[in-house]
């Protein structure tokens, strides 16, 4: 399993943006390039799983540091 590297505001923003894009897919039934809204699956999934493969590649981590 991938390590968690998405946290806090970043996670909430991903979920909100993902849901908004998917909502656009369903509300714009007559749009010619409606399928582009399905890109919202990516931020929604990374927000829910709290892991981003791109963040892993570039070494970014927005999770709070573990205290111990």
PyMOL Python script that loads the backbone (N, CA, C, O; Angstrom):
from pymol import cmd

cmd.read_pdbstr("""\
ATOM      1  N   UNK A   1       0.836  -1.175   0.000  1.00  0.00           N
ATOM      2  CA  UNK A   1       0.000   0.000   0.000  1.00  0.00           C
ATOM      3  C   UNK A   1       0.886   1.244   0.000  1.00  0.00           C
ATOM      4  O   UNK A   1       1.955   1.254   0.611  1.00  0.00           O
ATOM      5  N   UNK A   2       0.449   2.256  -0.666  1.00  0.00           N
ATOM      6  CA  UNK A   2       1.203   3.492  -0.741  1.00  0.00           C
ATOM      7  C   UNK A   2       1.125   4.259   0.571  1.00  0.00           C
ATOM      8  O   UNK A   2       0.109   4.217   1.264  1.00  0.00           O
ATOM      9  N   UNK A   3       2.206   4.959   0.908  1.00  0.00           N
ATOM     10  CA  UNK A   3       2.231   5.757   2.129  1.00  0.00           C
ATOM     11  C   UNK A   3       1.332   6.974   1.971  1.00  0.00           C
ATOM     12  O   UNK A   3       1.190   7.516   0.875  1.00  0.00           O
ATOM     13  N   UNK A   4       0.735   7.392   3.059  1.00  0.00           N
ATOM     14  CA  UNK A   4      -0.130   8.577   3.035  1.00  0.00           C
ATOM     15  C   UNK A   4       0.737   9.820   2.876  1.00  0.00           C
ATOM     16  O   UNK A   4       1.666  10.040   3.653  1.00  0.00           O
ATOM     17  N   UNK A   5       0.430  10.631   1.868  1.00  0.00           N
ATOM     18  CA  UNK A   5       1.186  11.857   1.654  1.00  0.00           C
ATOM     19  C   UNK A   5       0.287  13.044   1.321  1.00  0.00           C
ATOM     20  O   UNK A   5       0.771  14.089   0.886  1.00  0.00           O
ATOM     21  N   UNK A   6      -1.020  12.886   1.524  1.00  0.00           N
ATOM     22  CA  UNK A   6      -1.983  13.964   1.293  1.00  0.00           C
ATOM     23  C   UNK A   6      -2.734  14.178   2.594  1.00  0.00           C
ATOM     24  O   UNK A   6      -3.337  13.247   3.127  1.00  0.00           O
ATOM     25  N   UNK A   7      -2.702  15.392   3.105  1.00  0.00           N
ATOM     26  CA  UNK A   7      -3.383  15.633   4.368  1.00  0.00           C
ATOM     27  C   UNK A   7      -4.000  17.010   4.447  1.00  0.00           C
ATOM     28  O   UNK A   7      -3.700  17.891   3.641  1.00  0.00           O
ATOM     29  N   UNK A   8      -4.861  17.184   5.422  1.00  0.00           N
ATOM     30  CA  UNK A   8      -5.438  18.476   5.755  1.00  0.00           C
ATOM     31  C   UNK A   8      -6.221  19.150   4.646  1.00  0.00           C
ATOM     32  O   UNK A   8      -7.106  18.554   4.032  1.00  0.00           O
ATOM     33  N   UNK A   9      -5.875  20.407   4.403  1.00  0.00           N
ATOM     34  CA  UNK A   9      -6.584  21.227   3.426  1.00  0.00           C
ATOM     35  C   UNK A   9      -6.442  20.643   2.025  1.00  0.00           C
ATOM     36  O   UNK A   9      -7.379  20.694   1.229  1.00  0.00           O
ATOM     37  N   UNK A  10      -5.283  20.093   1.729  1.00  0.00           N
ATOM     38  CA  UNK A  10      -5.040  19.473   0.422  1.00  0.00           C
ATOM     39  C   UNK A  10      -6.055  18.363   0.157  1.00  0.00           C
ATOM     40  O   UNK A  10      -6.603  18.264  -0.941  1.00  0.00           O
ATOM     41  N   UNK A  11      -6.297  17.542   1.151  1.00  0.00           N
ATOM     42  CA  UNK A  11      -7.244  16.429   1.022  1.00  0.00           C
ATOM     43  C   UNK A  11      -8.670  16.939   0.798  1.00  0.00           C
ATOM     44  O   UNK A  11      -9.380  16.450  -0.081  1.00  0.00           O
ATOM     45  N   UNK A  12      -9.076  17.907   1.583  1.00  0.00           N
ATOM     46  CA  UNK A  12     -10.428  18.466   1.462  1.00  0.00           C
ATOM     47  C   UNK A  12     -10.616  19.112   0.095  1.00  0.00           C
ATOM     48  O   UNK A  12     -11.657  18.939  -0.539  1.00  0.00           O
ATOM     49  N   UNK A  13      -9.611  19.856  -0.361  1.00  0.00           N
ATOM     50  CA  UNK A  13      -9.689  20.507  -1.675  1.00  0.00           C
ATOM     51  C   UNK A  13      -9.819  19.482  -2.793  1.00  0.00           C
ATOM     52  O   UNK A  13     -10.599  19.679  -3.725  1.00  0.00           O
ATOM     53  N   UNK A  14      -9.067  18.395  -2.714  1.00  0.00           N
ATOM     54  CA  UNK A  14      -9.146  17.351  -3.739  1.00  0.00           C
ATOM     55  C   UNK A  14     -10.541  16.731  -3.792  1.00  0.00           C
ATOM     56  O   UNK A  14     -11.086  16.504  -4.872  1.00  0.00           O
ATOM     57  N   UNK A  15     -11.106  16.461  -2.634  1.00  0.00           N
ATOM     58  CA  UNK A  15     -12.429  15.838  -2.586  1.00  0.00           C
ATOM     59  C   UNK A  15     -13.485  16.789  -3.144  1.00  0.00           C
ATOM     60  O   UNK A  15     -14.337  16.375  -3.931  1.00  0.00           O
ATOM     61  N   UNK A  16     -13.436  18.062  -2.741  1.00  0.00           N
ATOM     62  CA  UNK A  16     -14.419  19.048  -3.203  1.00  0.00           C
ATOM     63  C   UNK A  16     -14.299  19.249  -4.717  1.00  0.00           C
ATOM     64  O   UNK A  16     -15.310  19.262  -5.419  1.00  0.00           O
ATOM     65  N   UNK A  17     -13.085  19.404  -5.218  1.00  0.00           N
ATOM     66  CA  UNK A  17     -12.877  19.607  -6.659  1.00  0.00           C
ATOM     67  C   UNK A  17     -13.318  18.379  -7.441  1.00  0.00           C
ATOM     68  O   UNK A  17     -13.960  18.505  -8.484  1.00  0.00           O
ATOM     69  N   UNK A  18     -12.983  17.203  -6.951  1.00  0.00           N
ATOM     70  CA  UNK A  18     -13.394  15.971  -7.620  1.00  0.00           C
ATOM     71  C   UNK A  18     -14.904  15.828  -7.696  1.00  0.00           C
ATOM     72  O   UNK A  18     -15.453  15.477  -8.741  1.00  0.00           O
ATOM     73  N   UNK A  19     -15.571  16.102  -6.584  1.00  0.00           N
ATOM     74  CA  UNK A  19     -17.037  16.018  -6.569  1.00  0.00           C
ATOM     75  C   UNK A  19     -17.668  17.071  -7.479  1.00  0.00           C
ATOM     76  O   UNK A  19     -18.662  16.798  -8.153  1.00  0.00           O
ATOM     77  N   UNK A  20     -17.091  18.277  -7.498  1.00  0.00           N
ATOM     78  CA  UNK A  20     -17.623  19.340  -8.354  1.00  0.00           C
ATOM     79  C   UNK A  20     -17.498  18.963  -9.830  1.00  0.00           C
ATOM     80  O   UNK A  20     -18.428  19.188 -10.606  1.00  0.00           O
ATOM     81  N   UNK A  21     -16.373  18.400 -10.219  1.00  0.00           N
ATOM     82  CA  UNK A  21     -16.203  17.995 -11.615  1.00  0.00           C
ATOM     83  C   UNK A  21     -17.166  16.868 -11.988  1.00  0.00           C
ATOM     84  O   UNK A  21     -17.748  16.881 -13.073  1.00  0.00           O
ATOM     85  N   UNK A  22     -17.332  15.908 -11.103  1.00  0.00           N
ATOM     86  CA  UNK A  22     -18.268  14.818 -11.396  1.00  0.00           C
ATOM     87  C   UNK A  22     -19.710  15.325 -11.442  1.00  0.00           C
ATOM     88  O   UNK A  22     -20.512  14.834 -12.237  1.00  0.00           O
ATOM     89  N   UNK A  23     -20.037  16.286 -10.611  1.00  0.00           N
ATOM     90  CA  UNK A  23     -21.366  16.893 -10.651  1.00  0.00           C
ATOM     91  C   UNK A  23     -21.572  17.601 -11.986  1.00  0.00           C
ATOM     92  O   UNK A  23     -22.655  17.532 -12.567  1.00  0.00           O
ATOM     93  N   UNK A  24     -20.537  18.279 -12.472  1.00  0.00           N
ATOM     94  CA  UNK A  24     -20.597  18.920 -13.785  1.00  0.00           C
ATOM     95  C   UNK A  24     -20.858  17.924 -14.896  1.00  0.00           C
ATOM     96  O   UNK A  24     -21.545  18.241 -15.867  1.00  0.00           O
ATOM     97  N   UNK A  25     -20.319  16.725 -14.762  1.00  0.00           N
ATOM     98  CA  UNK A  25     -20.551  15.680 -15.756  1.00  0.00           C
ATOM     99  C   UNK A  25     -22.038  15.348 -15.850  1.00  0.00           C
ATOM    100  O   UNK A  25     -22.580  15.192 -16.945  1.00  0.00           O
ATOM    101  N   UNK A  26     -22.684  15.243 -14.706  1.00  0.00           N
ATOM    102  CA  UNK A  26     -24.096  14.872 -14.703  1.00  0.00           C
ATOM    103  C   UNK A  26     -25.025  16.040 -15.024  1.00  0.00           C
ATOM    104  O   UNK A  26     -26.115  15.831 -15.556  1.00  0.00           O
ATOM    105  N   UNK A  27     -24.615  17.253 -14.711  1.00  0.00           N
ATOM    106  CA  UNK A  27     -25.482  18.411 -14.954  1.00  0.00           C
ATOM    107  C   UNK A  27     -25.381  18.957 -16.381  1.00  0.00           C
ATOM    108  O   UNK A  27     -26.302  19.633 -16.839  1.00  0.00           O
ATOM    109  N   UNK A  28     -24.310  18.687 -17.077  1.00  0.00           N
ATOM    110  CA  UNK A  28     -24.121  19.178 -18.445  1.00  0.00           C
ATOM    111  C   UNK A  28     -24.281  18.042 -19.452  1.00  0.00           C
ATOM    112  O   UNK A  28     -23.338  17.685 -20.157  1.00  0.00           O
ATOM    113  N   UNK A  29     -25.467  17.490 -19.507  1.00  0.00           N
ATOM    114  CA  UNK A  29     -25.722  16.331 -20.358  1.00  0.00           C
ATOM    115  C   UNK A  29     -25.555  16.635 -21.840  1.00  0.00           C
ATOM    116  O   UNK A  29     -25.224  15.732 -22.609  1.00  0.00           O
ATOM    117  N   UNK A  30     -25.771  17.866 -22.262  1.00  0.00           N
ATOM    118  CA  UNK A  30     -25.698  18.192 -23.687  1.00  0.00           C
ATOM    119  C   UNK A  30     -24.341  18.765 -24.103  1.00  0.00           C
ATOM    120  O   UNK A  30     -24.167  19.112 -25.271  1.00  0.00           O
ATOM    121  N   UNK A  31     -23.389  18.875 -23.201  1.00  0.00           N
ATOM    122  CA  UNK A  31     -22.065  19.426 -23.526  1.00  0.00           C
ATOM    123  C   UNK A  31     -21.330  18.502 -24.500  1.00  0.00           C
ATOM    124  O   UNK A  31     -21.401  17.279 -24.383  1.00  0.00           O
ATOM    125  N   UNK A  32     -20.628  19.099 -25.454  1.00  0.00           N
ATOM    126  CA  UNK A  32     -19.967  18.302 -26.485  1.00  0.00           C
ATOM    127  C   UNK A  32     -18.767  17.520 -25.936  1.00  0.00           C
ATOM    128  O   UNK A  32     -18.516  16.395 -26.366  1.00  0.00           O
ATOM    129  N   UNK A  33     -18.037  18.099 -25.003  1.00  0.00           N
ATOM    130  CA  UNK A  33     -16.871  17.403 -24.445  1.00  0.00           C
ATOM    131  C   UNK A  33     -17.106  17.069 -22.971  1.00  0.00           C
ATOM    132  O   UNK A  33     -16.227  17.255 -22.131  1.00  0.00           O
ATOM    133  N   UNK A  34     -18.273  16.587 -22.685  1.00  0.00           N
ATOM    134  CA  UNK A  34     -18.725  16.283 -21.334  1.00  0.00           C
ATOM    135  C   UNK A  34     -17.819  15.276 -20.633  1.00  0.00           C
ATOM    136  O   UNK A  34     -17.666  15.332 -19.413  1.00  0.00           O
ATOM    137  N   UNK A  35     -17.232  14.378 -21.368  1.00  0.00           N
ATOM    138  CA  UNK A  35     -16.404  13.325 -20.787  1.00  0.00           C
ATOM    139  C   UNK A  35     -15.193  13.885 -20.047  1.00  0.00           C
ATOM    140  O   UNK A  35     -14.629  13.200 -19.193  1.00  0.00           O
ATOM    141  N   UNK A  36     -14.780  15.120 -20.358  1.00  0.00           N
ATOM    142  CA  UNK A  36     -13.629  15.717 -19.669  1.00  0.00           C
ATOM    143  C   UNK A  36     -13.889  15.919 -18.178  1.00  0.00           C
ATOM    144  O   UNK A  36     -12.949  15.962 -17.384  1.00  0.00           O
ATOM    145  N   UNK A  37     -15.141  16.041 -17.799  1.00  0.00           N
ATOM    146  CA  UNK A  37     -15.474  16.174 -16.382  1.00  0.00           C
ATOM    147  C   UNK A  37     -15.083  14.926 -15.584  1.00  0.00           C
ATOM    148  O   UNK A  37     -14.911  14.999 -14.367  1.00  0.00           O
ATOM    149  N   UNK A  38     -14.947  13.807 -16.247  1.00  0.00           N
ATOM    150  CA  UNK A  38     -14.601  12.564 -15.556  1.00  0.00           C
ATOM    151  C   UNK A  38     -13.186  12.589 -14.978  1.00  0.00           C
ATOM    152  O   UNK A  38     -12.819  11.710 -14.198  1.00  0.00           O
ATOM    153  N   UNK A  39     -12.395  13.587 -15.356  1.00  0.00           N
ATOM    154  CA  UNK A  39     -11.074  13.747 -14.759  1.00  0.00           C
ATOM    155  C   UNK A  39     -11.205  13.978 -13.250  1.00  0.00           C
ATOM    156  O   UNK A  39     -10.229  13.831 -12.514  1.00  0.00           O
ATOM    157  N   UNK A  40     -12.392  14.334 -12.793  1.00  0.00           N
ATOM    158  CA  UNK A  40     -12.655  14.526 -11.362  1.00  0.00           C
ATOM    159  C   UNK A  40     -12.482  13.259 -10.550  1.00  0.00           C
ATOM    160  O   UNK A  40     -12.372  13.322  -9.326  1.00  0.00           O
ATOM    161  N   UNK A  41     -12.456  12.120 -11.201  1.00  0.00           N
ATOM    162  CA  UNK A  41     -12.241  10.853 -10.497  1.00  0.00           C
ATOM    163  C   UNK A  41     -10.854  10.834  -9.856  1.00  0.00           C
ATOM    164  O   UNK A  41     -10.679  10.288  -8.767  1.00  0.00           O
ATOM    165  N   UNK A  42      -9.877  11.427 -10.526  1.00  0.00           N
ATOM    166  CA  UNK A  42      -8.498  11.404 -10.030  1.00  0.00           C
ATOM    167  C   UNK A  42      -8.348  12.165  -8.714  1.00  0.00           C
ATOM    168  O   UNK A  42      -7.881  11.577  -7.738  1.00  0.00           O
ATOM    169  N   UNK A  43      -8.725  13.451  -8.639  1.00  0.00           N
ATOM    170  CA  UNK A  43      -8.569  14.126  -7.345  1.00  0.00           C
ATOM    171  C   UNK A  43      -9.464  13.540  -6.252  1.00  0.00           C
ATOM    172  O   UNK A  43      -9.088  13.535  -5.080  1.00  0.00           O
ATOM    173  N   UNK A  44     -10.634  13.051  -6.627  1.00  0.00           N
ATOM    174  CA  UNK A  44     -11.510  12.433  -5.635  1.00  0.00           C
ATOM    175  C   UNK A  44     -10.853  11.182  -5.052  1.00  0.00           C
ATOM    176  O   UNK A  44     -10.841  11.001  -3.834  1.00  0.00           O
ATOM    177  N   UNK A  45     -10.318  10.333  -5.896  1.00  0.00           N
ATOM    178  CA  UNK A  45      -9.677   9.101  -5.428  1.00  0.00           C
ATOM    179  C   UNK A  45      -8.442   9.392  -4.582  1.00  0.00           C
ATOM    180  O   UNK A  45      -8.247   8.771  -3.537  1.00  0.00           O
ATOM    181  N   UNK A  46      -7.607  10.330  -5.024  1.00  0.00           N
ATOM    182  CA  UNK A  46      -6.400  10.629  -4.252  1.00  0.00           C
ATOM    183  C   UNK A  46      -6.747  11.287  -2.918  1.00  0.00           C
ATOM    184  O   UNK A  46      -6.047  11.083  -1.925  1.00  0.00           O
ATOM    185  N   UNK A  47      -7.808  12.065  -2.889  1.00  0.00           N
ATOM    186  CA  UNK A  47      -8.238  12.661  -1.624  1.00  0.00           C
ATOM    187  C   UNK A  47      -8.788  11.632  -0.660  1.00  0.00           C
ATOM    188  O   UNK A  47      -8.498  11.681   0.535  1.00  0.00           O
ATOM    189  N   UNK A  48      -9.573  10.710  -1.163  1.00  0.00           N
ATOM    190  CA  UNK A  48     -10.156   9.680  -0.303  1.00  0.00           C
ATOM    191  C   UNK A  48      -9.114   8.682   0.192  1.00  0.00           C
ATOM    192  O   UNK A  48      -9.189   8.225   1.333  1.00  0.00           O
ATOM    193  N   UNK A  49      -8.144   8.340  -0.654  1.00  0.00           N
ATOM    194  CA  UNK A  49      -7.106   7.379  -0.264  1.00  0.00           C
ATOM    195  C   UNK A  49      -5.946   8.037   0.480  1.00  0.00           C
ATOM    196  O   UNK A  49      -5.096   7.337   1.029  1.00  0.00           O
ATOM    197  N   UNK A  50      -5.897   9.355   0.507  1.00  0.00           N
ATOM    198  CA  UNK A  50      -4.851  10.134   1.160  1.00  0.00           C
ATOM    199  C   UNK A  50      -3.463   9.835   0.606  1.00  0.00           C
ATOM    200  O   UNK A  50      -2.469   9.934   1.326  1.00  0.00           O
ATOM    201  N   UNK A  51      -3.396   9.476  -0.648  1.00  0.00           N
ATOM    202  CA  UNK A  51      -2.108   9.219  -1.273  1.00  0.00           C
ATOM    203  C   UNK A  51      -2.128   9.704  -2.717  1.00  0.00           C
ATOM    204  O   UNK A  51      -3.123   9.547  -3.425  1.00  0.00           O
ATOM    205  N   UNK A  52      -1.018  10.293  -3.142  1.00  0.00           N
ATOM    206  CA  UNK A  52      -0.896  10.802  -4.498  1.00  0.00           C
ATOM    207  C   UNK A  52       0.399  10.269  -5.110  1.00  0.00           C
ATOM    208  O   UNK A  52       1.484  10.586  -4.623  1.00  0.00           O
ATOM    209  N   UNK A  53       0.299   9.467  -6.168  1.00  0.00           N
ATOM    210  CA  UNK A  53       1.518   8.924  -6.794  1.00  0.00           C
ATOM    211  C   UNK A  53       2.458  10.021  -7.301  1.00  0.00           C
ATOM    212  O   UNK A  53       3.676   9.866  -7.215  1.00  0.00           O
ATOM    213  N   UNK A  54       1.924  11.110  -7.820  1.00  0.00           N
ATOM    214  CA  UNK A  54       2.772  12.204  -8.296  1.00  0.00           C
ATOM    215  C   UNK A  54       3.549  12.826  -7.133  1.00  0.00           C
ATOM    216  O   UNK A  54       4.731  13.139  -7.275  1.00  0.00           O
ATOM    217  N   UNK A  55       2.895  13.006  -5.991  1.00  0.00           N
ATOM    218  CA  UNK A  55       3.588  13.527  -4.812  1.00  0.00           C
ATOM    219  C   UNK A  55       4.734  12.593  -4.417  1.00  0.00           C
ATOM    220  O   UNK A  55       5.803  13.065  -4.031  1.00  0.00           O
ATOM    221  N   UNK A  56       4.530  11.285  -4.506  1.00  0.00           N
ATOM    222  CA  UNK A  56       5.581  10.327  -4.175  1.00  0.00           C
ATOM    223  C   UNK A  56       6.776  10.487  -5.103  1.00  0.00           C
ATOM    224  O   UNK A  56       7.923  10.411  -4.661  1.00  0.00           O
ATOM    225  N   UNK A  57       6.514  10.709  -6.382  1.00  0.00           N
ATOM    226  CA  UNK A  57       7.595  10.854  -7.358  1.00  0.00           C
ATOM    227  C   UNK A  57       8.438  12.104  -7.123  1.00  0.00           C
ATOM    228  O   UNK A  57       9.659  12.075  -7.276  1.00  0.00           O
ATOM    229  N   UNK A  58       7.781  13.198  -6.752  1.00  0.00           N
ATOM    230  CA  UNK A  58       8.518  14.451  -6.601  1.00  0.00           C
ATOM    231  C   UNK A  58       8.887  14.750  -5.148  1.00  0.00           C
ATOM    232  O   UNK A  58       9.508  15.777  -4.872  1.00  0.00           O
ATOM    233  N   UNK A  59       8.517  13.878  -4.225  1.00  0.00           N
ATOM    234  CA  UNK A  59       8.919  14.009  -2.828  1.00  0.00           C
ATOM    235  C   UNK A  59       8.143  15.013  -2.006  1.00  0.00           C
ATOM    236  O   UNK A  59       8.679  15.577  -1.052  1.00  0.00           O
ATOM    237  N   UNK A  60       6.888  15.246  -2.356  1.00  0.00           N
ATOM    238  CA  UNK A  60       6.046  16.175  -1.604  1.00  0.00           C
ATOM    239  C   UNK A  60       5.203  15.390  -0.606  1.00  0.00           C
ATOM    240  O   UNK A  60       4.721  14.298  -0.908  1.00  0.00           O
ATOM    241  N   UNK A  61       5.029  15.961   0.589  1.00  0.00           N
ATOM    242  CA  UNK A  61       4.207  15.332   1.614  1.00  0.00           C
ATOM    243  C   UNK A  61       3.471  16.438   2.368  1.00  0.00           C
ATOM    244  O   UNK A  61       4.106  17.267   3.019  1.00  0.00           O
ATOM    245  N   UNK A  62       2.133  16.459   2.287  1.00  0.00           N
ATOM    246  CA  UNK A  62       1.357  17.479   2.990  1.00  0.00           C
ATOM    247  C   UNK A  62       0.731  16.960   4.277  1.00  0.00           C
ATOM    248  O   UNK A  62      -0.028  17.675   4.931  1.00  0.00           O
ATOM    249  N   UNK A  63       1.045  15.719   4.645  1.00  0.00           N
ATOM    250  CA  UNK A  63       0.560  15.187   5.924  1.00  0.00           C
ATOM    251  C   UNK A  63       1.343  15.831   7.059  1.00  0.00           C
ATOM    252  O   UNK A  63       2.529  16.122   6.909  1.00  0.00           O
ATOM    253  N   UNK A  64       0.688  16.054   8.191  1.00  0.00           N
ATOM    254  CA  UNK A  64       1.414  16.618   9.320  1.00  0.00           C
ATOM    255  C   UNK A  64       2.490  15.636   9.818  1.00  0.00           C
ATOM    256  O   UNK A  64       2.329  14.420   9.714  1.00  0.00           O
ATOM    257  N   UNK A  65       3.561  16.173  10.347  1.00  0.00           N
ATOM    258  CA  UNK A  65       4.662  15.331  10.848  1.00  0.00           C
ATOM    259  C   UNK A  65       4.191  14.513  12.048  1.00  0.00           C
ATOM    260  O   UNK A  65       3.429  14.991  12.888  1.00  0.00           O
ATOM    261  N   UNK A  66       4.659  13.276  12.105  1.00  0.00           N
ATOM    262  CA  UNK A  66       4.323  12.420  13.238  1.00  0.00           C
ATOM    263  C   UNK A  66       5.114  12.856  14.470  1.00  0.00           C
ATOM    264  O   UNK A  66       6.321  13.090  14.407  1.00  0.00           O
ATOM    265  N   UNK A  67       4.404  12.957  15.586  1.00  0.00           N
ATOM    266  CA  UNK A  67       5.073  13.340  16.838  1.00  0.00           C
ATOM    267  C   UNK A  67       5.465  12.083  17.585  1.00  0.00           C
ATOM    268  O   UNK A  67       4.686  11.134  17.674  1.00  0.00           O
ATOM    269  N   UNK A  68       6.643  12.080  18.108  1.00  0.00           N
ATOM    270  CA  UNK A  68       7.014  10.883  18.831  1.00  0.00           C
ATOM    271  C   UNK A  68       8.352  10.854  19.351  1.00  0.00           C
ATOM    272  O   UNK A  68       8.748   9.872  19.979  1.00  0.00           O
TER     273      UNK A  68
END
""", "prot")
cmd.dss("prot")
cmd.show_as("cartoon", "prot")
cmd.util.cbc("prot")
cmd.orient("prot")
